[in-house]
Structures are given as C-alpha cells and as structure tokens.
C-alpha cells in the first residue's frame, strides 16, 4: 500500500517528515525491488560489435559493459569477503538531476566464467533530485535480488560483505555496518542455480531493473572511488588474496569509452574508480 505525502504529514511533524527514511521516490523504488525488479547479471563482455554473456568471450577480454573490479578464475572457491567505505554518490556530469542514477558494490562467487549461478551480496546506491539512498541486498542468480531489512547506511560508513557457499546450491550472505555495529544475514538452501565455484569477485556493477517487461541497465551513478580492502577468498579451504586476479574495466555498451576502471592494491585490495 502507498501512503500519500499528505497522510504522512498528518501523522508526523514537519521535522520527522524531512527525516523520514523513505521519500515517495524511494518507496516507489523499494516497491519495485520487492516485486523482483532488480537483478545482477553475469559478466557481460564488451565487444565493439555487440555484447556477449557467458564464458565464450571472457577468456579474451578484461572489459565489460556491466562490471568493473577484479575476478579470480580457478576452482574450489567457497567464500569471499571484502570491506569498503560507503561512497558519496553524485549525478554524473551532464546528467539530469531528476533521473535516478544507481550503482552497486558487491562480492560474489561465480558469474565471471561460470554463468549458471552467482552467490552474492552487496550495497546499491542511488541518487535522484539530490537525494541519496542505500539498499543492502542478497542474491542467488538467476533469481532476482532481495533487499535486507533491519540495517541502514550513510556515506562514510565502513561495510563488510561476506558470502559463504556451504554447497553448490546453499550458502549464506552477510552484510555488516562496522561503523554502526549492525549486521544482517540470509541463508540459502536448495537453489535452482548450481554454482561452479570457479570464480571469486569484487565488483561495482551497473545492474538491471525491469521496466515495462524489459530488463535494462540502470543509468550509472558517479560513485567516485570504491576501494575493497581485506579482499580475500576461501579456495579449497585456504585463504587467498587478489594476486593474479583479472582486472575488469567497464566500458560503454558499444565497447567504446571507459566508464569505470579497476586496479589491484597489494595482495588484498581492489580499487574501482568512476571515470
């Protein structure tokens, strides 16, 4: 059910209305997300003649039209974690302030060279009309993302993301706001998509939303810089860092201009910059 702003105002003081956790635009966005309208996609290779999903193009490219970050490609990955600071988001240069611009930072297993499933958790950030919102979520692709409740974020908060696969069809996703001392977790079981456990990732994504029955990438927000620290994975029972990971830069849909660039920082750091 939607509440009009007039009804809200009749129930709350003016100061409370200003501080309400969701504006009308955010409530509408939240309802879309509850309806299963938000979802991540596997790595999509940039190609000047088109776009290719799946591993056939991934061996020859480190550019993507929906991902920027780093990915390990091997076997036996059952856990991934990383910590980053919630960014201050802005409308991209030349953008329309009335348009909702979004991006998402997440960690995950699979989706790079294995597209049958992705176990992931992350944080979306959206700006519209100067207002910024943050939404934490979990997802076992090919199902759509589901928002966590009971946790909130502000620019500057330190966030830790952790995912663990207890089998190829079950696992857990956990998000911690280290600055506020809060944590939420979700347990998956019996998922239809089967993990390959061949990839571990630290990614900033231009995710998709369904509008009018069509899945489209959202207008991409200027997120500045996101630096994943303590970026490690569990591989065959041992902890590994990001050394040797493939670097993924995001380009425009035709494989032209760079939208976001990535680099490694030591053995356990991944930095992604909006360009």
N, C-alpha and C positions, 0 to 999 in steps of 0.2 A: 504494500500500500504506500502511496506517496502522500506526504503532507505538504500543503502549501506553505509558503513563507509567512502568509498572514496568520495561519493557525499556529505556526511555530512561535511567531511573535507574541501571540496572545497567551502562550504558555510560559514564555521565558522573558527575562528582562532584555533590554537592548544590548547590554554588555554580554550576556550569555549567548544571544543570537550571533554576535560577532565572533564569539569564541567557540561556536558550535563545531563539533568535529567534522561535520559534512555539510558543505553548501549544497544547494539544489543540483548544481552540475556534478558534484562529487557523488551525491546519492544516485543520480541517473547512471553515472559511470559504474558505481557499485552494483546497481541492479543488473546492468549488462554483464558484469563479471559473474554475478550469481547465476545468471542464465547460461553460463558456459560460453561466453562470447570472447574470452581472452585465451590465447594459447601460444606457446612457443612452437618453433619448428626446428627440425634437424638443420644442420649446417647446409646452407644453400650457396653453392659455388658461384662466384662472379664469372661471367662469360660474356664477351662482347657481342655474341650472337644470341644470347638468351640466358636462362637460369636453369641449373640442374640440381635436383635434390638427390641425395644418396651418394654412395662412395665412388661411383664411376669417375667423377671429375675431381674428387678430393685429393687424389694422390699427386696431382699436377699443379695445384694451386694453393696459395695461402691467403686468398682474398675471397670475401663473401659479401652477399648483399643483405644479410641479416645478422651476422655475428661479428664481433671483434673481441679478441682476447687470446687465450692460449689453450691448447689441447694436447694431451699426451695420447699417443696411439700405440698400444701394445696389447696386453692381456692381463686378466686377473684383477681388474680394478673393482673394489668393493666399498670404497669410501672416498669422499672428497670433502675438504673444508677450506675455508678462506675467510678473512676478515677485511672489511673495508669501512671507510667513513662515508656516511650518507652525504651525497653531494647537494650543493645549492644549484637548482635547475633553472634554466632560463630559456626564453623563446629564442630559437635560432636566428641569426642575422637575416633580416629581410622577411621574417615570418610575421604572421598575423596574430596579434595577442589574443584574439577571440577563438583561435583554433587550439584544440587540446594537443599538446606535444608530449610524447612519452618515450621512455627507455626503461630497460630492466637490467639489473646486475644479478647474476646467479652462478651457482656451482652445480655441476651435474656429472652423471655417468652416462656415456654413450650419446649418440646424436651426431658425432663427427664423421666417423667411417662406418658406424652402425646406426641405421635409421629405424630399426624396428621398435625401439623404446628409448625413452630418456627419463631417468630418475633425477629430479632437480628441485631446487628451492631457491627463492630469490626475493628481490625487492623491486617493485615498479615505482617509478617517479614520473609525475605528470604535472605540467604547468598549463594553465588556461586563465586568461584575464588576470594575470599576475599572481594567481593563487597556486600553490604547490601542494600536491598530495602524495603520500607514500603508502603503498599497499604491499604487504608481505603475502607470499603465496607458496603453494607446493603443487607439484605436478608429476604425474607419471604418464608421459606421452605414449600413445596417441590420445589419451583423454585430455581434456582441457584443464587449465589451471584452476585452483580453488583458493580463495582468499583465507588466510588465517584471521581469526578474531582474537581479541584479548591482548594485542600488542600494538604499539604505536611508535612512530619515528619522527625525528626532526633533523634538519640539516645539521651536520656535525656529530651526530651520534655514531658510535662505533658498533658495527653489526658483524656478528659471526654466523656464517652459514655452514651447516654440516649435513651431509647425506650419507647414509649407510645402506648398502644392499645386503640383506640377510639371506637372500636367494635371488634367482634371476627374475622372480615375479613378486618379491616382497622386500620391504625395507622401511626406513624412517627418514623424515626430513625435519630438521630443527633449525629455527632462527632464534638468535639471542640478541637483544639490545643490551650490549655490555655497559653502555652509559647509564641506562635506567634500571639495570638489574632484572630484566624481564626475559622470558623465554616461552616459546610455543613449539609444539612438535606434532607431527602426524605420522601414523603407522599405516603402511600399505600392505595388502596381502592379496594374493590371487589375482594379480593384474593380468589383463589380456595381452599387453605388450611384453615381450620377453627380452630382457637385457642380454647384450653380448659380453658386457664387462670388458670392452676393448678400449674405451676412451674415458679420460678424466678431464674436466673442463672448468675454466674460469672465464666467464663470458659477460659482455654487455651486448644486449640484443635489441634489435628493432622488431618487437613481437607483432603478432597479428590479432586483430579483432574482427568479428563477424558483423557485418552491417548489410542489411537487405539481402541476407542469404549468401553474401560474398565475403570471403576471408581476404583481408587486405592488411598490409603492414601499416602500423600507425605512423603519423607524422613524427619524425625523430627529434627528440629534445636535445638541447645543448646541455650536457651533464658535466662539462668541464673535464675533470680528470678523476678517474676511479682507480685506486691502487689496491689490489688484493695483496694483503700480507699474510704470513703464516699459511701460504697456499701449498697444501700438501695433499697427497692421495695415499690410500692404502692399496698396495699391489701385492697380491699373493701373501698377505699377512704382514708385510713390511711397509714402513712409511717412506715415501719418496717425495721429492720436491718437483719443481717445474723444469729442472735442467733437461734440455733435449726436447722440450715441448714445441710443437708447431705454433708459430705466431700467425694470427689471423687478423688482417685488416679488413674493415668494412668499406665497401665502395658503393656508389650509386647503382641503381638497378641495371644499367647497361654496362656495368664494369668499368665505368669511367672515373670520375673524381673520387678521391678518398673521403670518406665520411668520418671514420674513426680509425685511429692507428693504435697498435699494441706493441709492447716490448716486455722482456723479462727483466726483473730486478733481482740479481743474485739467484740463490738456489730456491727461494720460496716467495718470490714476488712477481706479480703480473700488473702492469700498468696499462690502462686504456685511456686514450685522450680523444676528446671530440675535436675534429679538425674544422 
